[in-house]
Amino acid sequence: MASPLTPQVTMNLVRENNGGTAQEIIRDGLDRGIIRGTVTGQVGALVKHYNGRRLPEVRRDDRQRPYRYYLKESVIVQQTTQYISEPITFRPTSEQEEIITALTETKKCSNRSEAVQWVLNVGIASKREDIHRIVQAYKEIERLRRQVQQTGT
């Protein structure tokens, strides 16, 4: 059931869309039926919560526009392992959505991001040899690319 954009709901959406813009975070909440209203109105509410210091666990990267919202490092460390890259955003298929929902509703995973990470890890484990060959090919391509760049300068 859709609810208003409270600080707690905002915090959960930021957690699931770590590194997203306000618009991306709000669209996700609206698309999933977690919140109701318009994108513009809810983006305004998110910014109001942030500026009103009602989101102490959230930091905003103001270095470039659009601003991106992240969990503060102390919160990330408490919840998961260290991140080494920017978050990835994708729209799951209905089958993927069903799996993600099942993992979170049965409490196998505590949130949607953790569910996607779990499925990704299981997939990597089941196809480790194939993935290793792909990664090795990628590394060879990068090595050749650097070699060409060095000889061209």
Stockholm file with secondary structure:
# STOCKHOLM 1.0

chainA/1-153         MASPLTPQVTMNLVRENNGGTAQEIIRDGLDRGIIRGTVTGQVGALVKHYNGRRLPEVRRDDRQRPYRYYLKESVIVQQTTQYISEPITFRPTSEQEEIITALTETKKCSNRSEAVQWVLNVGIASKREDIHRIVQAYKEIERLRRQVQQTGT
#=GR chainA/1-153 SS CCBCCCHHHHHHHHHHTTTEEHHHHHHHHHHTTSBCSCHHHHHHHHHHHHHTTCCTTEEEECSSSSCEEEECHHHHHHHSSCCCSCCCCCCCCHHHHHHHHHHHHTTSSSSHHHHHHHHHHHHHHHTHHHHHHHHHHHHHHHHHHHHHHHHHC
#=GC SS_cons         CCBCCCHHHHHHHHHHTTTEEHHHHHHHHHHTTSBCSCHHHHHHHHHHHHHTTCCTTEEEECSSSSCEEEECHHHHHHHSSCCCSCCCCCCCCHHHHHHHHHHHHTTSSSSHHHHHHHHHHHHHHHTHHHHHHHHHHHHHHHHHHHHHHHHHC
//
